[in-house]
């Protein structure tokens, strides 16, 4: 979901569309959950590096995680993943 034309990027799977930034300017986590990969910022990533969480998501088939929020029309997890690995933001 995008709030007022501003969206944020998941550092694990590359999903662009988080309502809040995963972390604020001083590093405090939002405890939000990415609807794409299911990472909860400040919880899952407290004990695992982004790369480890990314490998886990890939090993499970890069499926859309959220049951409450449908994937965006035309959602492409491969394209999304390529973007995060290159460090760029893409819109689906």
Jmol script that loads the backbone (N, CA, C; Angstrom):
load data "model"
ATOM      1  N   UNK A   1       0.846  -1.166   0.000  1.00  0.00           N
ATOM      2  CA  UNK A   1       0.000   0.000   0.000  1.00  0.00           C
ATOM      3  C   UNK A   1       0.894   1.233   0.000  1.00  0.00           C
ATOM      4  N   UNK A   2       0.500   2.253  -0.690  1.00  0.00           N
ATOM      5  CA  UNK A   2       1.301   3.459  -0.814  1.00  0.00           C
ATOM      6  C   UNK A   2       0.541   4.614  -0.178  1.00  0.00           C
ATOM      7  N   UNK A   3       1.172   5.303   0.744  1.00  0.00           N
ATOM      8  CA  UNK A   3       0.538   6.410   1.457  1.00  0.00           C
ATOM      9  C   UNK A   3       0.968   7.731   0.840  1.00  0.00           C
ATOM     10  N   UNK A   4       0.031   8.449   0.236  1.00  0.00           N
ATOM     11  CA  UNK A   4       0.311   9.771  -0.295  1.00  0.00           C
ATOM     12  C   UNK A   4       1.472   9.845  -1.264  1.00  0.00           C
ATOM     13  N   UNK A   5       1.528   8.945  -2.221  1.00  0.00           N
ATOM     14  CA  UNK A   5       2.575   8.909  -3.244  1.00  0.00           C
ATOM     15  C   UNK A   5       3.964   8.597  -2.695  1.00  0.00           C
ATOM     16  N   UNK A   6       4.065   8.217  -1.438  1.00  0.00           N
ATOM     17  CA  UNK A   6       5.341   7.830  -0.857  1.00  0.00           C
ATOM     18  C   UNK A   6       5.258   6.350  -0.529  1.00  0.00           C
ATOM     19  N   UNK A   7       6.248   5.601  -0.982  1.00  0.00           N
ATOM     20  CA  UNK A   7       6.304   4.189  -0.640  1.00  0.00           C
ATOM     21  C   UNK A   7       7.729   3.861  -0.236  1.00  0.00           C
ATOM     22  N   UNK A   8       7.866   2.783   0.481  1.00  0.00           N
ATOM     23  CA  UNK A   8       9.167   2.400   0.989  1.00  0.00           C
ATOM     24  C   UNK A   8       9.521   1.003   0.507  1.00  0.00           C
ATOM     25  N   UNK A   9      10.796   0.703   0.523  1.00  0.00           N
ATOM     26  CA  UNK A   9      11.431  -0.446  -0.085  1.00  0.00           C
ATOM     27  C   UNK A   9      11.789  -1.482   0.979  1.00  0.00           C
ATOM     28  N   UNK A  10      11.430  -2.746   0.752  1.00  0.00           N
ATOM     29  CA  UNK A  10      11.840  -3.822   1.657  1.00  0.00           C
ATOM     30  C   UNK A  10      13.289  -4.198   1.354  1.00  0.00           C
ATOM     31  N   UNK A  11      14.183  -4.127   2.343  1.00  0.00           N
ATOM     32  CA  UNK A  11      15.582  -4.462   2.095  1.00  0.00           C
ATOM     33  C   UNK A  11      15.837  -5.959   1.929  1.00  0.00           C
ATOM     34  N   UNK A  12      14.844  -6.789   2.212  1.00  0.00           N
ATOM     35  CA  UNK A  12      15.008  -8.235   2.070  1.00  0.00           C
ATOM     36  C   UNK A  12      14.638  -8.692   0.668  1.00  0.00           C
ATOM     37  N   UNK A  13      13.421  -8.351   0.211  1.00  0.00           N
ATOM     38  CA  UNK A  13      12.940  -8.881  -1.070  1.00  0.00           C
ATOM     39  C   UNK A  13      12.810  -7.831  -2.167  1.00  0.00           C
ATOM     40  N   UNK A  14      12.934  -6.553  -1.823  1.00  0.00           N
ATOM     41  CA  UNK A  14      12.858  -5.509  -2.838  1.00  0.00           C
ATOM     42  C   UNK A  14      11.480  -4.961  -3.103  1.00  0.00           C
ATOM     43  N   UNK A  15      10.474  -5.429  -2.385  1.00  0.00           N
ATOM     44  CA  UNK A  15       9.112  -4.946  -2.605  1.00  0.00           C
ATOM     45  C   UNK A  15       9.041  -3.448  -2.341  1.00  0.00           C
ATOM     46  N   UNK A  16       8.482  -2.717  -3.309  1.00  0.00           N
ATOM     47  CA  UNK A  16       8.266  -1.283  -3.162  1.00  0.00           C
ATOM     48  C   UNK A  16       6.778  -1.087  -2.925  1.00  0.00           C
ATOM     49  N   UNK A  17       6.424  -0.550  -1.789  1.00  0.00           N
ATOM     50  CA  UNK A  17       5.022  -0.349  -1.473  1.00  0.00           C
ATOM     51  C   UNK A  17       4.741  -0.415   0.017  1.00  0.00           C
ATOM     52  N   UNK A  18       5.792  -0.448   0.835  1.00  0.00           N
ATOM     53  CA  UNK A  18       5.584  -0.425   2.278  1.00  0.00           C
ATOM     54  C   UNK A  18       5.046   0.940   2.681  1.00  0.00           C
ATOM     55  N   UNK A  19       4.077   0.967   3.599  1.00  0.00           N
ATOM     56  CA  UNK A  19       3.499   2.233   4.061  1.00  0.00           C
ATOM     57  C   UNK A  19       4.479   3.036   4.894  1.00  0.00           C
ATOM     58  N   UNK A  20       5.302   2.353   5.671  1.00  0.00           N
ATOM     59  CA  UNK A  20       6.265   3.008   6.549  1.00  0.00           C
ATOM     60  C   UNK A  20       7.660   2.516   6.210  1.00  0.00           C
ATOM     61  N   UNK A  21       8.675   3.344   6.462  1.00  0.00           N
ATOM     62  CA  UNK A  21      10.038   2.856   6.243  1.00  0.00           C
ATOM     63  C   UNK A  21      10.341   1.732   7.230  1.00  0.00           C
ATOM     64  N   UNK A  22      11.117   0.730   6.830  1.00  0.00           N
ATOM     65  CA  UNK A  22      11.458  -0.345   7.756  1.00  0.00           C
ATOM     66  C   UNK A  22      12.142   0.184   9.023  1.00  0.00           C
ATOM     67  N   UNK A  23      12.951   1.230   8.863  1.00  0.00           N
ATOM     68  CA  UNK A  23      13.664   1.855   9.976  1.00  0.00           C
ATOM     69  C   UNK A  23      13.588   3.360   9.829  1.00  0.00           C
ATOM     70  N   UNK A  24      13.554   4.061  10.958  1.00  0.00           N
ATOM     71  CA  UNK A  24      13.529   5.518  10.890  1.00  0.00           C
ATOM     72  C   UNK A  24      14.955   6.067  10.777  1.00  0.00           C
ATOM     73  N   UNK A  25      15.085   7.377  10.823  1.00  0.00           N
ATOM     74  CA  UNK A  25      16.381   8.030  10.620  1.00  0.00           C
ATOM     75  C   UNK A  25      17.420   7.693  11.684  1.00  0.00           C
ATOM     76  N   UNK A  26      16.982   7.260  12.846  1.00  0.00           N
ATOM     77  CA  UNK A  26      17.929   6.910  13.904  1.00  0.00           C
ATOM     78  C   UNK A  26      18.074   5.401  14.086  1.00  0.00           C
ATOM     79  N   UNK A  27      17.458   4.620  13.198  1.00  0.00           N
ATOM     80  CA  UNK A  27      17.625   3.176  13.205  1.00  0.00           C
ATOM     81  C   UNK A  27      16.599   2.378  13.982  1.00  0.00           C
ATOM     82  N   UNK A  28      15.559   3.036  14.485  1.00  0.00           N
ATOM     83  CA  UNK A  28      14.495   2.307  15.183  1.00  0.00           C
ATOM     84  C   UNK A  28      13.589   1.623  14.165  1.00  0.00           C
ATOM     85  N   UNK A  29      13.279   0.369  14.417  1.00  0.00           N
ATOM     86  CA  UNK A  29      12.472  -0.382  13.453  1.00  0.00           C
ATOM     87  C   UNK A  29      10.998  -0.038  13.569  1.00  0.00           C
ATOM     88  N   UNK A  30      10.300  -0.242  12.464  1.00  0.00           N
ATOM     89  CA  UNK A  30       8.856   0.016  12.422  1.00  0.00           C
ATOM     90  C   UNK A  30       8.052  -1.157  12.973  1.00  0.00           C
ATOM     91  N   UNK A  31       8.652  -2.340  13.024  1.00  0.00           N
ATOM     92  CA  UNK A  31       7.981  -3.589  13.362  1.00  0.00           C
ATOM     93  C   UNK A  31       6.861  -3.912  12.372  1.00  0.00           C
ATOM     94  N   UNK A  32       6.881  -3.229  11.220  1.00  0.00           N
ATOM     95  CA  UNK A  32       5.956  -3.550  10.144  1.00  0.00           C
ATOM     96  C   UNK A  32       6.348  -4.868   9.500  1.00  0.00           C
ATOM     97  N   UNK A  33       5.424  -5.441   8.756  1.00  0.00           N
ATOM     98  CA  UNK A  33       5.667  -6.716   8.085  1.00  0.00           C
ATOM     99  C   UNK A  33       5.542  -6.508   6.588  1.00  0.00           C
ATOM    100  N   UNK A  34       6.536  -6.957   5.839  1.00  0.00           N
ATOM    101  CA  UNK A  34       6.488  -6.871   4.384  1.00  0.00           C
ATOM    102  C   UNK A  34       5.454  -7.871   3.869  1.00  0.00           C
ATOM    103  N   UNK A  35       4.480  -7.414   3.078  1.00  0.00           N
ATOM    104  CA  UNK A  35       3.472  -8.343   2.573  1.00  0.00           C
ATOM    105  C   UNK A  35       4.018  -9.301   1.522  1.00  0.00           C
ATOM    106  N   UNK A  36       5.163  -8.974   0.944  1.00  0.00           N
ATOM    107  CA  UNK A  36       5.737  -9.829  -0.085  1.00  0.00           C
ATOM    108  C   UNK A  36       6.482 -11.017   0.517  1.00  0.00           C
ATOM    109  N   UNK A  37       7.451 -10.757   1.397  1.00  0.00           N
ATOM    110  CA  UNK A  37       8.276 -11.849   1.922  1.00  0.00           C
ATOM    111  C   UNK A  37       7.967 -12.226   3.364  1.00  0.00           C
ATOM    112  N   UNK A  38       7.204 -11.390   4.076  1.00  0.00           N
ATOM    113  CA  UNK A  38       6.817 -11.703   5.440  1.00  0.00           C
ATOM    114  C   UNK A  38       7.812 -11.297   6.509  1.00  0.00           C
ATOM    115  N   UNK A  39       8.881 -10.600   6.140  1.00  0.00           N
ATOM    116  CA  UNK A  39       9.852 -10.152   7.133  1.00  0.00           C
ATOM    117  C   UNK A  39       9.232  -9.099   8.040  1.00  0.00           C
ATOM    118  N   UNK A  40       9.389  -9.266   9.346  1.00  0.00           N
ATOM    119  CA  UNK A  40       8.962  -8.241  10.294  1.00  0.00           C
ATOM    120  C   UNK A  40      10.210  -7.481  10.729  1.00  0.00           C
ATOM    121  N   UNK A  41      10.242  -6.196  10.386  1.00  0.00           N
ATOM    122  CA  UNK A  41      11.406  -5.367  10.666  1.00  0.00           C
ATOM    123  C   UNK A  41      11.555  -5.159  12.167  1.00  0.00           C
ATOM    124  N   UNK A  42      12.770  -5.430  12.667  1.00  0.00           N
ATOM    125  CA  UNK A  42      13.033  -5.313  14.086  1.00  0.00           C
ATOM    126  C   UNK A  42      12.834  -6.618  14.832  1.00  0.00           C
ATOM    127  N   UNK A  43      12.299  -7.625  14.152  1.00  0.00           N
ATOM    128  CA  UNK A  43      12.115  -8.935  14.777  1.00  0.00           C
ATOM    129  C   UNK A  43      12.892  -9.992  13.995  1.00  0.00           C
ATOM    130  N   UNK A  44      12.417 -10.310  12.780  1.00  0.00           N
ATOM    131  CA  UNK A  44      13.101 -11.332  11.977  1.00  0.00           C
ATOM    132  C   UNK A  44      14.532 -10.932  11.665  1.00  0.00           C
ATOM    133  N   UNK A  45      14.734  -9.664  11.347  1.00  0.00           N
ATOM    134  CA  UNK A  45      16.058  -9.227  10.939  1.00  0.00           C
ATOM    135  C   UNK A  45      16.966  -8.908  12.126  1.00  0.00           C
ATOM    136  N   UNK A  46      16.474  -9.077  13.352  1.00  0.00           N
ATOM    137  CA  UNK A  46      17.313  -8.861  14.529  1.00  0.00           C
ATOM    138  C   UNK A  46      18.324  -9.991  14.694  1.00  0.00           C
ATOM    139  N   UNK A  47      17.967 -11.176  14.233  1.00  0.00           N
ATOM    140  CA  UNK A  47      18.856 -12.328  14.386  1.00  0.00           C
ATOM    141  C   UNK A  47      19.373 -12.867  13.056  1.00  0.00           C
ATOM    142  N   UNK A  48      18.839 -12.402  11.958  1.00  0.00           N
ATOM    143  CA  UNK A  48      19.259 -12.877  10.639  1.00  0.00           C
ATOM    144  C   UNK A  48      19.583 -11.690   9.747  1.00  0.00           C
ATOM    145  N   UNK A  49      20.600 -11.847   8.948  1.00  0.00           N
ATOM    146  CA  UNK A  49      20.955 -10.814   7.982  1.00  0.00           C
ATOM    147  C   UNK A  49      19.954 -10.827   6.833  1.00  0.00           C
ATOM    148  N   UNK A  50      19.838  -9.688   6.154  1.00  0.00           N
ATOM    149  CA  UNK A  50      18.923  -9.599   5.011  1.00  0.00           C
ATOM    150  C   UNK A  50      19.199 -10.705   3.999  1.00  0.00           C
ATOM    151  N   UNK A  51      20.469 -10.975   3.739  1.00  0.00           N
ATOM    152  CA  UNK A  51      20.814 -11.999   2.748  1.00  0.00           C
ATOM    153  C   UNK A  51      20.299 -13.374   3.170  1.00  0.00           C
ATOM    154  N   UNK A  52      20.365 -13.676   4.464  1.00  0.00           N
ATOM    155  CA  UNK A  52      19.855 -14.965   4.958  1.00  0.00           C
ATOM    156  C   UNK A  52      18.343 -15.049   4.795  1.00  0.00           C
ATOM    157  N   UNK A  53      17.650 -13.958   5.146  1.00  0.00           N
ATOM    158  CA  UNK A  53      16.194 -13.929   4.986  1.00  0.00           C
ATOM    159  C   UNK A  53      15.812 -14.014   3.514  1.00  0.00           C
ATOM    160  N   UNK A  54      16.594 -13.363   2.655  1.00  0.00           N
ATOM    161  CA  UNK A  54      16.342 -13.404   1.212  1.00  0.00           C
ATOM    162  C   UNK A  54      16.487 -14.829   0.693  1.00  0.00           C
ATOM    163  N   UNK A  55      17.569 -15.518   1.103  1.00  0.00           N
ATOM    164  CA  UNK A  55      17.776 -16.913   0.669  1.00  0.00           C
ATOM    165  C   UNK A  55      16.625 -17.807   1.128  1.00  0.00           C
ATOM    166  N   UNK A  56      16.137 -17.587   2.342  1.00  0.00           N
ATOM    167  CA  UNK A  56      15.010 -18.372   2.855  1.00  0.00           C
ATOM    168  C   UNK A  56      13.763 -18.140   2.010  1.00  0.00           C
ATOM    169  N   UNK A  57      13.466 -16.878   1.690  1.00  0.00           N
ATOM    170  CA  UNK A  57      12.297 -16.540   0.862  1.00  0.00           C
ATOM    171  C   UNK A  57      12.427 -17.185  -0.519  1.00  0.00           C
ATOM    172  N   UNK A  58      13.623 -17.123  -1.104  1.00  0.00           N
ATOM    173  CA  UNK A  58      13.864 -17.737  -2.417  1.00  0.00           C
ATOM    174  C   UNK A  58      13.673 -19.251  -2.330  1.00  0.00           C
ATOM    175  N   UNK A  59      14.214 -19.868  -1.279  1.00  0.00           N
ATOM    176  CA  UNK A  59      14.117 -21.327  -1.147  1.00  0.00           C
ATOM    177  C   UNK A  59      12.675 -21.805  -0.996  1.00  0.00           C
ATOM    178  N   UNK A  60      11.801 -20.912  -0.526  1.00  0.00           N
ATOM    179  CA  UNK A  60      10.384 -21.254  -0.381  1.00  0.00           C
ATOM    180  C   UNK A  60       9.583 -20.895  -1.629  1.00  0.00           C
ATOM    181  N   UNK A  61      10.262 -20.509  -2.693  1.00  0.00           N
ATOM    182  CA  UNK A  61       9.598 -20.270  -3.969  1.00  0.00           C
ATOM    183  C   UNK A  61       9.192 -18.834  -4.244  1.00  0.00           C
ATOM    184  N   UNK A  62       9.647 -17.876  -3.425  1.00  0.00           N
ATOM    185  CA  UNK A  62       9.342 -16.451  -3.619  1.00  0.00           C
ATOM    186  C   UNK A  62       7.844 -16.198  -3.732  1.00  0.00           C
ATOM    187  N   UNK A  63       7.063 -16.891  -2.920  1.00  0.00           N
ATOM    188  CA  UNK A  63       5.611 -16.736  -2.941  1.00  0.00           C
ATOM    189  C   UNK A  63       5.202 -15.454  -2.233  1.00  0.00           C
ATOM    190  N   UNK A  64       4.073 -14.887  -2.652  1.00  0.00           N
ATOM    191  CA  UNK A  64       3.511 -13.714  -1.969  1.00  0.00           C
ATOM    192  C   UNK A  64       3.096 -14.168  -0.580  1.00  0.00           C
ATOM    193  N   UNK A  65       3.553 -13.502   0.445  1.00  0.00           N
ATOM    194  CA  UNK A  65       3.362 -13.946   1.819  1.00  0.00           C
ATOM    195  C   UNK A  65       1.992 -13.584   2.396  1.00  0.00           C
ATOM    196  N   UNK A  66       1.527 -12.366   2.183  1.00  0.00           N
ATOM    197  CA  UNK A  66       0.320 -11.870   2.846  1.00  0.00           C
ATOM    198  C   UNK A  66      -0.940 -12.577   2.364  1.00  0.00           C
ATOM    199  N   UNK A  67      -1.758 -12.982   3.320  1.00  0.00           N
ATOM    200  CA  UNK A  67      -3.076 -13.537   2.992  1.00  0.00           C
ATOM    201  C   UNK A  67      -4.127 -12.431   2.978  1.00  0.00           C
ATOM    202  N   UNK A  68      -3.866 -11.335   3.706  1.00  0.00           N
ATOM    203  CA  UNK A  68      -4.818 -10.226   3.812  1.00  0.00           C
ATOM    204  C   UNK A  68      -4.688  -9.215   2.679  1.00  0.00           C
ATOM    205  N   UNK A  69      -3.505  -9.083   2.129  1.00  0.00           N
ATOM    206  CA  UNK A  69      -3.252  -8.112   1.058  1.00  0.00           C
ATOM    207  C   UNK A  69      -2.850  -8.865  -0.202  1.00  0.00           C
ATOM    208  N   UNK A  70      -3.605  -8.685  -1.260  1.00  0.00           N
ATOM    209  CA  UNK A  70      -3.300  -9.358  -2.529  1.00  0.00           C
ATOM    210  C   UNK A  70      -2.041  -8.764  -3.150  1.00  0.00           C
ATOM    211  N   UNK A  71      -1.341  -9.579  -3.913  1.00  0.00           N
ATOM    212  CA  UNK A  71      -0.165  -9.063  -4.614  1.00  0.00           C
ATOM    213  C   UNK A  71      -0.605  -8.038  -5.652  1.00  0.00           C
ATOM    214  N   UNK A  72       0.247  -7.048  -5.930  1.00  0.00           N
ATOM    215  CA  UNK A  72      -0.099  -6.046  -6.937  1.00  0.00           C
ATOM    216  C   UNK A  72      -0.285  -6.694  -8.309  1.00  0.00           C
ATOM    217  N   UNK A  73      -1.108  -6.084  -9.117  1.00  0.00           N
ATOM    218  CA  UNK A  73      -1.317  -6.566 -10.479  1.00  0.00           C
ATOM    219  C   UNK A  73       0.020  -6.587 -11.212  1.00  0.00           C
ATOM    220  N   UNK A  74       0.338  -7.705 -11.821  1.00  0.00           N
ATOM    221  CA  UNK A  74       1.593  -7.825 -12.560  1.00  0.00           C
ATOM    222  C   UNK A  74       2.813  -8.037 -11.679  1.00  0.00           C
ATOM    223  N   UNK A  75       2.597  -8.380 -10.416  1.00  0.00           N
ATOM    224  CA  UNK A  75       3.712  -8.564  -9.484  1.00  0.00           C
ATOM    225  C   UNK A  75       4.665  -9.622 -10.010  1.00  0.00           C
ATOM    226  N   UNK A  76       5.948  -9.300 -10.019  1.00  0.00           N
ATOM    227  CA  UNK A  76       6.976 -10.197 -10.538  1.00  0.00           C
ATOM    228  C   UNK A  76       8.092 -10.313  -9.499  1.00  0.00           C
ATOM    229  N   UNK A  77       8.111 -11.390  -8.713  1.00  0.00           N
ATOM    230  CA  UNK A  77       9.123 -11.506  -7.668  1.00  0.00           C
ATOM    231  C   UNK A  77      10.547 -11.594  -8.207  1.00  0.00           C
ATOM    232  N   UNK A  78      10.730 -12.127  -9.390  1.00  0.00           N
ATOM    233  CA  UNK A  78      12.074 -12.214  -9.970  1.00  0.00           C
ATOM    234  C   UNK A  78      12.596 -10.814 -10.278  1.00  0.00           C
ATOM    235  N   UNK A  79      11.768  -9.995 -10.904  1.00  0.00           N
ATOM    236  CA  UNK A  79      12.158  -8.614 -11.219  1.00  0.00           C
ATOM    237  C   UNK A  79      12.409  -7.830  -9.930  1.00  0.00           C
ATOM    238  N   UNK A  80      11.546  -8.029  -8.955  1.00  0.00           N
ATOM    239  CA  UNK A  80      11.681  -7.370  -7.658  1.00  0.00           C
ATOM    240  C   UNK A  80      13.002  -7.761  -7.004  1.00  0.00           C
ATOM    241  N   UNK A  81      13.326  -9.029  -7.032  1.00  0.00           N
ATOM    242  CA  UNK A  81      14.558  -9.529  -6.433  1.00  0.00           C
ATOM    243  C   UNK A  81      15.783  -9.000  -7.168  1.00  0.00           C
ATOM    244  N   UNK A  82      15.733  -8.969  -8.489  1.00  0.00           N
ATOM    245  CA  UNK A  82      16.850  -8.430  -9.261  1.00  0.00           C
ATOM    246  C   UNK A  82      17.112  -6.980  -8.888  1.00  0.00           C
ATOM    247  N   UNK A  83      16.047  -6.231  -8.653  1.00  0.00           N
ATOM    248  CA  UNK A  83      16.191  -4.820  -8.293  1.00  0.00           C
ATOM    249  C   UNK A  83      16.853  -4.661  -6.929  1.00  0.00           C
ATOM    250  N   UNK A  84      16.432  -5.458  -5.945  1.00  0.00           N
ATOM    251  CA  UNK A  84      17.029  -5.326  -4.607  1.00  0.00           C
ATOM    252  C   UNK A  84      18.489  -5.750  -4.632  1.00  0.00           C
ATOM    253  N   UNK A  85      18.829  -6.736  -5.426  1.00  0.00           N
ATOM    254  CA  UNK A  85      20.216  -7.175  -5.511  1.00  0.00           C
ATOM    255  C   UNK A  85      21.100  -6.133  -6.192  1.00  0.00           C
ATOM    256  N   UNK A  86      20.500  -5.314  -7.050  1.00  0.00           N
ATOM    257  CA  UNK A  86      21.235  -4.223  -7.701  1.00  0.00           C
ATOM    258  C   UNK A  86      21.162  -2.939  -6.884  1.00  0.00           C
ATOM    259  N   UNK A  87      20.317  -2.937  -5.846  1.00  0.00           N
ATOM    260  CA  UNK A  87      20.182  -1.763  -4.998  1.00  0.00           C
ATOM    261  C   UNK A  87      19.347  -0.651  -5.594  1.00  0.00           C
ATOM    262  N   UNK A  88      18.370  -1.026  -6.448  1.00  0.00           N
ATOM    263  CA  UNK A  88      17.503  -0.014  -7.044  1.00  0.00           C
ATOM    264  C   UNK A  88      16.059  -0.286  -6.667  1.00  0.00           C
ATOM    265  N   UNK A  89      15.236   0.747  -6.731  1.00  0.00           N
ATOM    266  CA  UNK A  89      13.802   0.617  -6.466  1.00  0.00           C
ATOM    267  C   UNK A  89      13.061   0.470  -7.781  1.00  0.00           C
ATOM    268  N   UNK A  90      12.133  -0.460  -7.840  1.00  0.00           N
ATOM    269  CA  UNK A  90      11.276  -0.599  -9.019  1.00  0.00           C
ATOM    270  C   UNK A  90       9.837  -0.651  -8.566  1.00  0.00           C
ATOM    271  N   UNK A  91       8.964  -0.205  -9.406  1.00  0.00           N
ATOM    272  CA  UNK A  91       7.528  -0.314  -9.130  1.00  0.00           C
ATOM    273  C   UNK A  91       7.001  -1.485  -9.937  1.00  0.00           C
ATOM    274  N   UNK A  92       6.083  -2.230  -9.322  1.00  0.00           N
ATOM    275  CA  UNK A  92       5.476  -3.349 -10.038  1.00  0.00           C
ATOM    276  C   UNK A  92       4.207  -2.897 -10.696  1.00  0.00           C
TER     277      UNK A  92
END
end "model"
wireframe off; spacefill off
backbone 0.3
color backbone group
